[in-house]
């Protein structure tokens, strides 16, 4: 039983994993030759902006949730105190 392969030229057969390695290395080589070192960092500014906005949104949500829970707990304590004083 032989493993399935891909033929890329006369007499050249690659397995899927070998083909992925060849394609990845070729892609990295082309980026290096066409764009240089900065080519590997394209899109990084957008990703940093996305991460910063996500962190800010999560912090805002956490603070809002904290405020709501704090108010709910305070009102629950007040309710418990009032009901105890009415019973006693």
mmCIF file as gemmi writes it, N, C-alpha and C atoms, coordinates in Angstrom:
data_model
loop_
_atom_site.group_PDB
_atom_site.id
_atom_site.type_symbol
_atom_site.label_atom_id
_atom_site.label_alt_id
_atom_site.label_comp_id
_atom_site.label_asym_id
_atom_site.label_entity_id
_atom_site.label_seq_id
_atom_site.pdbx_PDB_ins_code
_atom_site.Cartn_x
_atom_site.Cartn_y
_atom_site.Cartn_z
_atom_site.occupancy
_atom_site.B_iso_or_equiv
_atom_site.pdbx_formal_charge
_atom_site.auth_seq_id
_atom_site.auth_asym_id
_atom_site.pdbx_PDB_model_num
ATOM 1 N N . UNK Axp A 1 ? 0.858 -1.172 0 1 0 ? 1 A 1
ATOM 2 C CA . UNK Axp A 1 ? 0 0 0 1 0 ? 1 A 1
ATOM 3 C C . UNK Axp A 1 ? 0.905 1.235 0 1 0 ? 1 A 1
ATOM 4 N N . UNK Axp A 2 ? 0.756 2.101 -0.962 1 0 ? 2 A 1
ATOM 5 C CA . UNK Axp A 2 ? 1.588 3.306 -1.03 1 0 ? 2 A 1
ATOM 6 C C . UNK Axp A 2 ? 0.777 4.511 -0.583 1 0 ? 2 A 1
ATOM 7 N N . UNK Axp A 3 ? 1.501 5.509 -0.056 1 0 ? 3 A 1
ATOM 8 C CA . UNK Axp A 3 ? 0.798 6.721 0.385 1 0 ? 3 A 1
ATOM 9 C C . UNK Axp A 3 ? 0.465 7.582 -0.826 1 0 ? 3 A 1
ATOM 10 N N . UNK Axp A 4 ? -0.634 8.287 -0.742 1 0 ? 4 A 1
ATOM 11 C CA . UNK Axp A 4 ? -1.064 9.147 -1.844 1 0 ? 4 A 1
ATOM 12 C C . UNK Axp A 4 ? -0.082 10.288 -2 1 0 ? 4 A 1
ATOM 13 N N . UNK Axp A 5 ? 0.156 10.688 -3.212 1 0 ? 5 A 1
ATOM 14 C CA . UNK Axp A 5 ? 1.101 11.762 -3.455 1 0 ? 5 A 1
ATOM 15 C C . UNK Axp A 5 ? 0.618 12.699 -4.533 1 0 ? 5 A 1
ATOM 16 N N . UNK Axp A 6 ? 1.348 13.787 -4.69 1 0 ? 6 A 1
ATOM 17 C CA . UNK Axp A 6 ? 1.041 14.791 -5.698 1 0 ? 6 A 1
ATOM 18 C C . UNK Axp A 6 ? 2.243 14.895 -6.615 1 0 ? 6 A 1
ATOM 19 N N . UNK Axp A 7 ? 1.995 14.859 -7.918 1 0 ? 7 A 1
ATOM 20 C CA . UNK Axp A 7 ? 3.082 14.941 -8.883 1 0 ? 7 A 1
ATOM 21 C C . UNK Axp A 7 ? 3.225 16.384 -9.347 1 0 ? 7 A 1
ATOM 22 N N . UNK Axp A 8 ? 4.418 16.953 -9.135 1 0 ? 8 A 1
ATOM 23 C CA . UNK Axp A 8 ? 4.655 18.343 -9.511 1 0 ? 8 A 1
ATOM 24 C C . UNK Axp A 8 ? 5.548 18.499 -10.73 1 0 ? 8 A 1
ATOM 25 N N . UNK Axp A 9 ? 5.982 17.461 -11.268 1 0 ? 9 A 1
ATOM 26 C CA . UNK Axp A 9 ? 6.84 17.554 -12.434 1 0 ? 9 A 1
ATOM 27 C C . UNK Axp A 9 ? 7.211 16.153 -12.866 1 0 ? 9 A 1
ATOM 28 N N . UNK Axp A 10 ? 8.044 16.054 -13.874 1 0 ? 10 A 1
ATOM 29 C CA . UNK Axp A 10 ? 8.411 14.72 -14.342 1 0 ? 10 A 1
ATOM 30 C C . UNK Axp A 10 ? 9.157 13.95 -13.25 1 0 ? 10 A 1
ATOM 31 N N . UNK Axp A 11 ? 8.552 12.874 -12.774 1 0 ? 11 A 1
ATOM 32 C CA . UNK Axp A 11 ? 9.205 12.008 -11.803 1 0 ? 11 A 1
ATOM 33 C C . UNK Axp A 11 ? 9.213 12.515 -10.373 1 0 ? 11 A 1
ATOM 34 N N . UNK Axp A 12 ? 8.562 13.642 -10.073 1 0 ? 12 A 1
ATOM 35 C CA . UNK Axp A 12 ? 8.564 14.184 -8.715 1 0 ? 12 A 1
ATOM 36 C C . UNK Axp A 12 ? 7.206 13.959 -8.077 1 0 ? 12 A 1
ATOM 37 N N . UNK Axp A 13 ? 7.186 13.181 -7.014 1 0 ? 13 A 1
ATOM 38 C CA . UNK Axp A 13 ? 5.939 12.931 -6.292 1 0 ? 13 A 1
ATOM 39 C C . UNK Axp A 13 ? 6.15 13.315 -4.838 1 0 ? 13 A 1
ATOM 40 N N . UNK Axp A 14 ? 5.256 14.151 -4.322 1 0 ? 14 A 1
ATOM 41 C CA . UNK Axp A 14 ? 5.318 14.595 -2.934 1 0 ? 14 A 1
ATOM 42 C C . UNK Axp A 14 ? 4.119 14.051 -2.179 1 0 ? 14 A 1
ATOM 43 N N . UNK Axp A 15 ? 4.323 13.683 -0.923 1 0 ? 15 A 1
ATOM 44 C CA . UNK Axp A 15 ? 3.181 13.362 -0.068 1 0 ? 15 A 1
ATOM 45 C C . UNK Axp A 15 ? 2.545 14.683 0.34 1 0 ? 15 A 1
ATOM 46 N N . UNK Axp A 16 ? 1.36 14.624 0.92 1 0 ? 16 A 1
ATOM 47 C CA . UNK Axp A 16 ? 0.653 15.853 1.301 1 0 ? 16 A 1
ATOM 48 C C . UNK Axp A 16 ? 1.466 16.661 2.304 1 0 ? 16 A 1
ATOM 49 N N . UNK Axp A 17 ? 2.088 15.988 3.288 1 0 ? 17 A 1
ATOM 50 C CA . UNK Axp A 17 ? 2.867 16.727 4.289 1 0 ? 17 A 1
ATOM 51 C C . UNK Axp A 17 ? 4.126 17.323 3.675 1 0 ? 17 A 1
ATOM 52 N N . UNK Axp A 18 ? 4.772 16.593 2.766 1 0 ? 18 A 1
ATOM 53 C CA . UNK Axp A 18 ? 5.96 17.127 2.102 1 0 ? 18 A 1
ATOM 54 C C . UNK Axp A 18 ? 5.583 18.302 1.213 1 0 ? 18 A 1
ATOM 55 N N . UNK Axp A 19 ? 4.432 18.206 0.554 1 0 ? 19 A 1
ATOM 56 C CA . UNK Axp A 19 ? 3.967 19.297 -0.298 1 0 ? 19 A 1
ATOM 57 C C . UNK Axp A 19 ? 3.685 20.538 0.537 1 0 ? 19 A 1
ATOM 58 N N . UNK Axp A 20 ? 3.085 20.351 1.707 1 0 ? 20 A 1
ATOM 59 C CA . UNK Axp A 20 ? 2.813 21.484 2.591 1 0 ? 20 A 1
ATOM 60 C C . UNK Axp A 20 ? 4.112 22.149 3.017 1 0 ? 20 A 1
ATOM 61 N N . UNK Axp A 21 ? 5.136 21.347 3.314 1 0 ? 21 A 1
ATOM 62 C CA . UNK Axp A 21 ? 6.439 21.914 3.685 1 0 ? 21 A 1
ATOM 63 C C . UNK Axp A 21 ? 7.026 22.708 2.531 1 0 ? 21 A 1
ATOM 64 N N . UNK Axp A 22 ? 6.971 22.135 1.332 1 0 ? 22 A 1
ATOM 65 C CA . UNK Axp A 22 ? 7.517 22.806 0.153 1 0 ? 22 A 1
ATOM 66 C C . UNK Axp A 22 ? 6.777 24.114 -0.085 1 0 ? 22 A 1
ATOM 67 N N . UNK Axp A 23 ? 5.446 24.074 -0.001 1 0 ? 23 A 1
ATOM 68 C CA . UNK Axp A 23 ? 4.651 25.28 -0.238 1 0 ? 23 A 1
ATOM 69 C C . UNK Axp A 23 ? 4.918 26.344 0.822 1 0 ? 23 A 1
ATOM 70 N N . UNK Axp A 24 ? 5.042 25.924 2.078 1 0 ? 24 A 1
ATOM 71 C CA . UNK Axp A 24 ? 5.301 26.874 3.158 1 0 ? 24 A 1
ATOM 72 C C . UNK Axp A 24 ? 6.671 27.51 2.987 1 0 ? 24 A 1
ATOM 73 N N . UNK Axp A 25 ? 7.674 26.689 2.736 1 0 ? 25 A 1
ATOM 74 C CA . UNK Axp A 25 ? 9.024 27.228 2.557 1 0 ? 25 A 1
ATOM 75 C C . UNK Axp A 25 ? 9.095 28.134 1.335 1 0 ? 25 A 1
ATOM 76 N N . UNK Axp A 26 ? 8.418 27.739 0.26 1 0 ? 26 A 1
ATOM 77 C CA . UNK Axp A 26 ? 8.398 28.569 -0.943 1 0 ? 26 A 1
ATOM 78 C C . UNK Axp A 26 ? 7.712 29.902 -0.665 1 0 ? 26 A 1
ATOM 79 N N . UNK Axp A 27 ? 6.632 29.855 0.094 1 0 ? 27 A 1
ATOM 80 C CA . UNK Axp A 27 ? 5.908 31.077 0.445 1 0 ? 27 A 1
ATOM 81 C C . UNK Axp A 27 ? 6.799 32.001 1.28 1 0 ? 27 A 1
ATOM 82 N N . UNK Axp A 28 ? 7.464 31.447 2.28 1 0 ? 28 A 1
ATOM 83 C CA . UNK Axp A 28 ? 8.365 32.251 3.116 1 0 ? 28 A 1
ATOM 84 C C . UNK Axp A 28 ? 9.501 32.849 2.287 1 0 ? 28 A 1
ATOM 85 N N . UNK Axp A 29 ? 10.048 32.043 1.386 1 0 ? 29 A 1
ATOM 86 C CA . UNK Axp A 29 ? 11.134 32.523 0.524 1 0 ? 29 A 1
ATOM 87 C C . UNK Axp A 29 ? 10.656 33.659 -0.367 1 0 ? 29 A 1
ATOM 88 N N . UNK Axp A 30 ? 9.471 33.528 -0.938 1 0 ? 30 A 1
ATOM 89 C CA . UNK Axp A 30 ? 8.942 34.572 -1.823 1 0 ? 30 A 1
ATOM 90 C C . UNK Axp A 30 ? 8.665 35.865 -1.065 1 0 ? 30 A 1
ATOM 91 N N . UNK Axp A 31 ? 8.129 35.746 0.153 1 0 ? 31 A 1
ATOM 92 C CA . UNK Axp A 31 ? 7.904 36.953 0.961 1 0 ? 31 A 1
ATOM 93 C C . UNK Axp A 31 ? 9.233 37.641 1.224 1 0 ? 31 A 1
ATOM 94 N N . UNK Axp A 32 ? 10.237 36.867 1.606 1 0 ? 32 A 1
ATOM 95 C CA . UNK Axp A 32 ? 11.552 37.432 1.906 1 0 ? 32 A 1
ATOM 96 C C . UNK Axp A 32 ? 12.138 38.131 0.681 1 0 ? 32 A 1
ATOM 97 N N . UNK Axp A 33 ? 12.042 37.501 -0.478 1 0 ? 33 A 1
ATOM 98 C CA . UNK Axp A 33 ? 12.633 38.07 -1.688 1 0 ? 33 A 1
ATOM 99 C C . UNK Axp A 33 ? 11.855 39.277 -2.207 1 0 ? 33 A 1
ATOM 100 N N . UNK Axp A 34 ? 10.536 39.235 -2.13 1 0 ? 34 A 1
ATOM 101 C CA . UNK Axp A 34 ? 9.728 40.306 -2.705 1 0 ? 34 A 1
ATOM 102 C C . UNK Axp A 34 ? 9.517 41.486 -1.768 1 0 ? 34 A 1
ATOM 103 N N . UNK Axp A 35 ? 9.436 41.219 -0.448 1 0 ? 35 A 1
ATOM 104 C CA . UNK Axp A 35 ? 9.088 42.296 0.476 1 0 ? 35 A 1
ATOM 105 C C . UNK Axp A 35 ? 10.105 42.512 1.585 1 0 ? 35 A 1
ATOM 106 N N . UNK Axp A 36 ? 11.025 41.605 1.738 1 0 ? 36 A 1
ATOM 107 C CA . UNK Axp A 36 ? 12.016 41.739 2.795 1 0 ? 36 A 1
ATOM 108 C C . UNK Axp A 36 ? 11.434 41.402 4.159 1 0 ? 36 A 1
ATOM 109 N N . UNK Axp A 37 ? 12.163 41.788 5.196 1 0 ? 37 A 1
ATOM 110 C CA . UNK Axp A 37 ? 11.762 41.468 6.565 1 0 ? 37 A 1
ATOM 111 C C . UNK Axp A 37 ? 10.401 42.067 6.919 1 0 ? 37 A 1
ATOM 112 N N . UNK Axp A 38 ? 10.116 43.271 6.429 1 0 ? 38 A 1
ATOM 113 C CA . UNK Axp A 38 ? 8.843 43.924 6.771 1 0 ? 38 A 1
ATOM 114 C C . UNK Axp A 38 ? 7.633 43.16 6.221 1 0 ? 38 A 1
ATOM 115 N N . UNK Axp A 39 ? 7.827 42.343 5.212 1 0 ? 39 A 1
ATOM 116 C CA . UNK Axp A 39 ? 6.735 41.551 4.657 1 0 ? 39 A 1
ATOM 117 C C . UNK Axp A 39 ? 6.157 40.558 5.645 1 0 ? 39 A 1
ATOM 118 N N . UNK Axp A 40 ? 6.973 40.117 6.591 1 0 ? 40 A 1
ATOM 119 C CA . UNK Axp A 40 ? 6.501 39.162 7.596 1 0 ? 40 A 1
ATOM 120 C C . UNK Axp A 40 ? 5.641 39.835 8.656 1 0 ? 40 A 1
ATOM 121 N N . UNK Axp A 41 ? 5.666 41.155 8.706 1 0 ? 41 A 1
ATOM 122 C CA . UNK Axp A 41 ? 4.937 41.882 9.744 1 0 ? 41 A 1
ATOM 123 C C . UNK Axp A 41 ? 3.776 42.699 9.189 1 0 ? 41 A 1
ATOM 124 N N . UNK Axp A 42 ? 3.411 42.476 7.934 1 0 ? 42 A 1
ATOM 125 C CA . UNK Axp A 42 ? 2.255 43.171 7.368 1 0 ? 42 A 1
ATOM 126 C C . UNK Axp A 42 ? 1.013 42.748 8.125 1 0 ? 42 A 1
ATOM 127 N N . UNK Axp A 43 ? 0.152 43.699 8.394 1 0 ? 43 A 1
ATOM 128 C CA . UNK Axp A 43 ? -1.072 43.39 9.115 1 0 ? 43 A 1
ATOM 129 C C . UNK Axp A 43 ? -0.923 43.417 10.621 1 0 ? 43 A 1
ATOM 130 N N . UNK Axp A 44 ? 0.295 43.626 11.097 1 0 ? 44 A 1
ATOM 131 C CA . UNK Axp A 44 ? 0.527 43.63 12.539 1 0 ? 44 A 1
ATOM 132 C C . UNK Axp A 44 ? -0.123 44.837 13.202 1 0 ? 44 A 1
ATOM 133 N N . UNK Axp A 45 ? -0.105 45.991 12.53 1 0 ? 45 A 1
ATOM 134 C CA . UNK Axp A 45 ? -0.733 47.193 13.103 1 0 ? 45 A 1
ATOM 135 C C . UNK Axp A 45 ? -2.227 46.968 13.328 1 0 ? 45 A 1
ATOM 136 N N . UNK Axp A 46 ? -2.879 46.37 12.351 1 0 ? 46 A 1
ATOM 137 C CA . UNK Axp A 46 ? -4.315 46.103 12.482 1 0 ? 46 A 1
ATOM 138 C C . UNK Axp A 46 ? -4.585 45.117 13.609 1 0 ? 46 A 1
ATOM 139 N N . UNK Axp A 47 ? -3.731 44.12 13.759 1 0 ? 47 A 1
ATOM 140 C CA . UNK Axp A 47 ? -3.92 43.129 14.82 1 0 ? 47 A 1
ATOM 141 C C . UNK Axp A 47 ? -3.696 43.759 16.192 1 0 ? 47 A 1
ATOM 142 N N . UNK Axp A 48 ? -2.707 44.641 16.317 1 0 ? 48 A 1
ATOM 143 C CA . UNK Axp A 48 ? -2.46 45.325 17.589 1 0 ? 48 A 1
ATOM 144 C C . UNK Axp A 48 ? -3.644 46.224 17.93 1 0 ? 48 A 1
ATOM 145 N N . UNK Axp A 49 ? -4.168 46.943 16.939 1 0 ? 49 A 1
ATOM 146 C CA . UNK Axp A 49 ? -5.341 47.791 17.161 1 0 ? 49 A 1
ATOM 147 C C . UNK Axp A 49 ? -6.537 46.944 17.599 1 0 ? 49 A 1
ATOM 148 N N . UNK Axp A 50 ? -6.75 45.824 16.947 1 0 ? 50 A 1
ATOM 149 C CA . UNK Axp A 50 ? -7.847 44.928 17.31 1 0 ? 50 A 1
ATOM 150 C C . UNK Axp A 50 ? -7.693 44.444 18.75 1 0 ? 50 A 1
ATOM 151 N N . UNK Axp A 51 ? -6.486 44.075 19.133 1 0 ? 51 A 1
ATOM 152 C CA . UNK Axp A 51 ? -6.234 43.577 20.484 1 0 ? 51 A 1
ATOM 153 C C . UNK Axp A 51 ? -6.462 44.668 21.52 1 0 ? 51 A 1
ATOM 154 N N . UNK Axp A 52 ? -6.002 45.887 21.231 1 0 ? 52 A 1
ATOM 155 C CA . UNK Axp A 52 ? -6.176 46.998 22.173 1 0 ? 52 A 1
ATOM 156 C C . UNK Axp A 52 ? -7.656 47.348 22.34 1 0 ? 52 A 1
ATOM 157 N N . UNK Axp A 53 ? -8.389 47.395 21.24 1 0 ? 53 A 1
ATOM 158 C CA . UNK Axp A 53 ? -9.82 47.691 21.323 1 0 ? 53 A 1
ATOM 159 C C . UNK Axp A 53 ? -10.575 46.591 22.067 1 0 ? 53 A 1
ATOM 160 N N . UNK Axp A 54 ? -10.195 45.363 21.831 1 0 ? 54 A 1
ATOM 161 C CA . UNK Axp A 54 ? -10.828 44.246 22.528 1 0 ? 54 A 1
ATOM 162 C C . UNK Axp A 54 ? -10.561 44.335 24.032 1 0 ? 54 A 1
ATOM 163 N N . UNK Axp A 55 ? -9.328 44.651 24.413 1 0 ? 55 A 1
ATOM 164 C CA . UNK Axp A 55 ? -8.996 44.775 25.835 1 0 ? 55 A 1
ATOM 165 C C . UNK Axp A 55 ? -9.771 45.926 26.472 1 0 ? 55 A 1
ATOM 166 N N . UNK Axp A 56 ? -9.882 47.046 25.764 1 0 ? 56 A 1
ATOM 167 C CA . UNK Axp A 56 ? -10.624 48.195 26.294 1 0 ? 56 A 1
ATOM 168 C C . UNK Axp A 56 ? -12.104 47.85 26.465 1 0 ? 56 A 1
ATOM 169 N N . UNK Axp A 57 ? -12.668 47.17 25.497 1 0 ? 57 A 1
ATOM 170 C CA . UNK Axp A 57 ? -14.072 46.772 25.577 1 0 ? 57 A 1
ATOM 171 C C . UNK Axp A 57 ? -14.308 45.809 26.739 1 0 ? 57 A 1
ATOM 172 N N . UNK Axp A 58 ? -13.423 44.851 26.902 1 0 ? 58 A 1
ATOM 173 C CA . UNK Axp A 58 ? -13.566 43.891 28 1 0 ? 58 A 1
ATOM 174 C C . UNK Axp A 58 ? -13.433 44.58 29.356 1 0 ? 58 A 1
ATOM 175 N N . UNK Axp A 59 ? -12.524 45.542 29.474 1 0 ? 59 A 1
ATOM 176 C CA . UNK Axp A 59 ? -12.364 46.274 30.73 1 0 ? 59 A 1
ATOM 177 C C . UNK Axp A 59 ? -13.619 47.086 31.029 1 0 ? 59 A 1
ATOM 178 N N . UNK Axp A 60 ? -14.16 47.758 30.016 1 0 ? 60 A 1
ATOM 179 C CA . UNK Axp A 60 ? -15.376 48.538 30.205 1 0 ? 60 A 1
ATOM 180 C C . UNK Axp A 60 ? -16.536 47.63 30.635 1 0 ? 60 A 1
ATOM 181 N N . UNK Axp A 61 ? -16.671 46.488 29.982 1 0 ? 61 A 1
ATOM 182 C CA . UNK Axp A 61 ? -17.725 45.542 30.322 1 0 ? 61 A 1
ATOM 183 C C . UNK Axp A 61 ? -17.561 45.03 31.753 1 0 ? 61 A 1
ATOM 184 N N . UNK Axp A 62 ? -16.341 44.734 32.14 1 0 ? 62 A 1
ATOM 185 C CA . UNK Axp A 62 ? -16.071 44.263 33.501 1 0 ? 62 A 1
ATOM 186 C C . UNK Axp A 62 ? -16.452 45.318 34.528 1 0 ? 62 A 1
ATOM 187 N N . UNK Axp A 63 ? -16.087 46.569 34.263 1 0 ? 63 A 1
ATOM 188 C CA . UNK Axp A 63 ? -16.403 47.654 35.198 1 0 ? 63 A 1
ATOM 189 C C . UNK Axp A 63 ? -17.913 47.868 35.307 1 0 ? 63 A 1
ATOM 190 N N . UNK Axp A 64 ? -18.611 47.817 34.184 1 0 ? 64 A 1
ATOM 191 C CA . UNK Axp A 64 ? -20.063 47.981 34.206 1 0 ? 64 A 1
ATOM 192 C C . UNK Axp A 64 ? -20.731 46.834 34.97 1 0 ? 64 A 1
ATOM 193 N N . UNK Axp A 65 ? -20.276 45.634 34.716 1 0 ? 65 A 1
ATOM 194 C CA . UNK Axp A 65 ? -20.824 44.468 35.399 1 0 ? 65 A 1
ATOM 195 C C . UNK Axp A 65 ? -20.552 44.538 36.9 1 0 ? 65 A 1
ATOM 196 N N . UNK Axp A 66 ? -19.36 44.968 37.267 1 0 ? 66 A 1
ATOM 197 C CA . UNK Axp A 66 ? -19.006 45.123 38.676 1 0 ? 66 A 1
ATOM 198 C C . UNK Axp A 66 ? -19.944 46.117 39.357 1 0 ? 66 A 1
ATOM 199 N N . UNK Axp A 67 ? -20.219 47.237 38.693 1 0 ? 67 A 1
ATOM 200 C CA . UNK Axp A 67 ? -21.107 48.261 39.252 1 0 ? 67 A 1
ATOM 201 C C . UNK Axp A 67 ? -22.523 47.715 39.449 1 0 ? 67 A 1
ATOM 202 N N . UNK Axp A 68 ? -23.03 47.007 38.458 1 0 ? 68 A 1
ATOM 203 C CA . UNK Axp A 68 ? -24.382 46.447 38.551 1 0 ? 68 A 1
ATOM 204 C C . UNK Axp A 68 ? -24.462 45.419 39.678 1 0 ? 68 A 1
ATOM 205 N N . UNK Axp A 69 ? -23.495 44.533 39.762 1 0 ? 69 A 1
ATOM 206 C CA . UNK Axp A 69 ? -23.504 43.509 40.811 1 0 ? 69 A 1
ATOM 207 C C . UNK Axp A 69 ? -23.373 44.149 42.182 1 0 ? 69 A 1
ATOM 208 N N . UNK Axp A 70 ? -22.545 45.162 42.294 1 0 ? 70 A 1
ATOM 209 C CA . UNK Axp A 70 ? -22.373 45.864 43.571 1 0 ? 70 A 1
ATOM 210 C C . UNK Axp A 70 ? -23.7 46.493 44.016 1 0 ? 70 A 1
ATOM 211 N N . UNK Axp A 71 ? -24.408 47.12 43.08 1 0 ? 71 A 1
ATOM 212 C CA . UNK Axp A 71 ? -25.712 47.717 43.408 1 0 ? 71 A 1
ATOM 213 C C . UNK Axp A 71 ? -26.729 46.652 43.804 1 0 ? 71 A 1
ATOM 214 N N . UNK Axp A 72 ? -26.747 45.556 43.073 1 0 ? 72 A 1
ATOM 215 C CA . UNK Axp A 72 ? -27.686 44.477 43.389 1 0 ? 72 A 1
ATOM 216 C C . UNK Axp A 72 ? -27.418 43.891 44.772 1 0 ? 72 A 1
ATOM 217 N N . UNK Axp A 73 ? -26.157 43.691 45.089 1 0 ? 73 A 1
ATOM 218 C CA . UNK Axp A 73 ? -25.817 43.152 46.407 1 0 ? 73 A 1
ATOM 219 C C . UNK Axp A 73 ? -26.18 44.135 47.511 1 0 ? 73 A 1
ATOM 220 N N . UNK Axp A 74 ? -25.944 45.421 47.273 1 0 ? 74 A 1
ATOM 221 C CA . UNK Axp A 74 ? -26.282 46.435 48.272 1 0 ? 74 A 1
ATOM 222 C C . UNK Axp A 74 ? -27.794 46.482 48.491 1 0 ? 74 A 1
ATOM 223 N N . UNK Axp A 75 ? -28.573 46.425 47.424 1 0 ? 75 A 1
ATOM 224 C CA . UNK Axp A 75 ? -30.029 46.461 47.58 1 0 ? 75 A 1
ATOM 225 C C . UNK Axp A 75 ? -30.531 45.183 48.259 1 0 ? 75 A 1
ATOM 226 N N . UNK Axp A 76 ? -29.884 44.062 47.986 1 0 ? 76 A 1
ATOM 227 C CA . UNK Axp A 76 ? -30.268 42.804 48.628 1 0 ? 76 A 1
ATOM 228 C C . UNK Axp A 76 ? -29.983 42.871 50.131 1 0 ? 76 A 1
ATOM 229 N N . UNK Axp A 77 ? -28.832 43.436 50.501 1 0 ? 77 A 1
ATOM 230 C CA . UNK Axp A 77 ? -28.506 43.592 51.922 1 0 ? 77 A 1
ATOM 231 C C . UNK Axp A 77 ? -29.519 44.499 52.605 1 0 ? 77 A 1
ATOM 232 N N . UNK Axp A 78 ? -29.882 45.604 51.938 1 0 ? 78 A 1
ATOM 233 C CA . UNK Axp A 78 ? -30.861 46.538 52.499 1 0 ? 78 A 1
ATOM 234 C C . UNK Axp A 78 ? -32.204 45.835 52.68 1 0 ? 78 A 1
ATOM 235 N N . UNK Axp A 79 ? -32.595 45.077 51.684 1 0 ? 79 A 1
ATOM 236 C CA . UNK Axp A 79 ? -33.857 44.335 51.761 1 0 ? 79 A 1
ATOM 237 C C . UNK Axp A 79 ? -33.832 43.345 52.933 1 0 ? 79 A 1
ATOM 238 N N . UNK Axp A 80 ? -32.716 42.634 53.093 1 0 ? 80 A 1
ATOM 239 C CA . UNK Axp A 80 ? -32.595 41.677 54.198 1 0 ? 80 A 1
ATOM 240 C C . UNK Axp A 80 ? -32.647 42.382 55.552 1 0 ? 80 A 1
ATOM 241 N N . UNK Axp A 81 ? -31.992 43.53 55.662 1 0 ? 81 A 1
ATOM 242 C CA . UNK Axp A 81 ? -31.993 44.276 56.922 1 0 ? 81 A 1
ATOM 243 C C . UNK Axp A 81 ? -33.402 44.766 57.252 1 0 ? 81 A 1
ATOM 244 N N . UNK Axp A 82 ? -34.117 45.274 56.252 1 0 ? 82 A 1
ATOM 245 C CA . UNK Axp A 82 ? -35.472 45.774 56.485 1 0 ? 82 A 1
ATOM 246 C C . UNK Axp A 82 ? -36.423 44.646 56.874 1 0 ? 82 A 1
ATOM 247 N N . UNK Axp A 83 ? -36.306 43.513 56.216 1 0 ? 83 A 1
ATOM 248 C CA . UNK Axp A 83 ? -37.207 42.408 56.545 1 0 ? 83 A 1
ATOM 249 C C . UNK Axp A 83 ? -36.911 41.846 57.932 1 0 ? 83 A 1
ATOM 250 N N . UNK Axp A 84 ? -35.666 41.87 58.374 1 0 ? 84 A 1
ATOM 251 C CA . UNK Axp A 84 ? -35.339 41.424 59.732 1 0 ? 84 A 1
ATOM 252 C C . UNK Axp A 84 ? -35.906 42.386 60.771 1 0 ? 84 A 1
ATOM 253 N N . UNK Axp A 85 ? -35.807 43.688 60.485 1 0 ? 85 A 1
ATOM 254 C CA . UNK Axp A 85 ? -36.294 44.672 61.46 1 0 ? 85 A 1
ATOM 255 C C . UNK Axp A 85 ? -37.826 44.646 61.552 1 0 ? 85 A 1
ATOM 256 N N . UNK Axp A 86 ? -38.496 44.311 60.458 1 0 ? 86 A 1
ATOM 257 C CA . UNK Axp A 86 ? -39.955 44.231 60.497 1 0 ? 86 A 1
ATOM 258 C C . UNK Axp A 86 ? -40.426 42.996 61.259 1 0 ? 86 A 1
ATOM 259 N N . UNK Axp A 87 ? -39.671 41.918 61.173 1 0 ? 87 A 1
ATOM 260 C CA . UNK Axp A 87 ? -40.034 40.679 61.855 1 0 ? 87 A 1
ATOM 261 C C . UNK Axp A 87 ? -39.765 40.8 63.353 1 0 ? 87 A 1
ATOM 262 N N . UNK Axp A 88 ? -38.693 41.454 63.727 1 0 ? 88 A 1
ATOM 263 C CA . UNK Axp A 88 ? -38.304 41.54 65.143 1 0 ? 88 A 1
ATOM 264 C C . UNK Axp A 88 ? -39.087 42.533 65.921 1 0 ? 88 A 1
